[in-house]
Amino acid sequence: MGISKSEAASALTDIETAAGRSRLMKGYHHAAPILMVWGVVWAAGYTAMGLLAPERWGVLWLVLDVIGVGSTMLLARRGKGTAAPGQGWKIAAGVLVILVFFAGTFALFRPESTDAAIAYPGLVTGLVYAGIGIAFAPRYLWIGAALFAASLVGFFFFQPWLTFWMAAAGGGSLFVSGLWMRGA
Amino acid sequence: MAELDELIHQPLRLKIMAALHAERDAEPVEFSRLKAATQATDGNLGSHLTTLEKAGYVEITKDFVGKRPRTRAALTQTGRKAFRRHVDYLRAVVEGVDGD
């Protein structure tokens, strides 16, 4: 029995779609612990900001970012079954680019209030995740939207407790997203 | 020479084989992920997996993670070769080497 050219083409498309979906699910699964780590880093950082003097915030985030990037590279290496070679370094470079973007935009626009500076990382991180979601993996769009919305809601409605709000809502969003991805 | 494998060519079985073939090193895939990748129902997926297992194309393992039962499937060497042969056949048809 033979099949027509269009039937064969359609079968090849089905193969590509199913394989792509399978790789996407596996990618979510491997990203889950990374998101959970960043949820903890985020929650620890913002909670500490609420308790420490602003002069210590720079060192605090430097230490936490090093921990976060180091953990990300280790976890990315562990999930190398799906990741292309050098993926850990690409993720680290991506985080570095985001941090440089933060520093650059802070230097340019100099937020007038501390609260704006506190909420701003949530907006940028939300934007990055939403971009990844639109381009590659749809679940990140929802994570980005949650972070973006949580940052804005905190800035406009919870300013007296903004750092703690960002710790709970931002860190919580990332951690819960990790749990969601783990089931993929 | 590449040839049509009628067992694999059934639409859902084709998707199952594609999803399993996408795994590097023939790593087993959990039932839930396979279900998401193929967009099949539990019953349908289970029955086609059994067909593929009987043909020797797929190996199914059942175990427990804590108290939760886990079913995983992986391609066998025979299944991998059969899938590649089938894909080669499909490509040959599309490129006009065979078919209409």
Interface residues (C-beta under 8 A of the other chain):
Chain A: M1 G2 I3 S4 K5 E7 A8 A9 A11 L12 D14 I15 E16 T17 A18 A19 G20 R21 S22 R23 M25 K26 H29 G81 T82 G183 A184
Chain B: L4 E6 H9 P11 L14 K15 I16 M17 A18 A19 L20 H21 A22 E23 R24 D25 E27 V29 S32 R33 L34 A36 A37 T38 Q39 V87 Y89 L90 R91 V93 V94 G96 D98 G99 D100
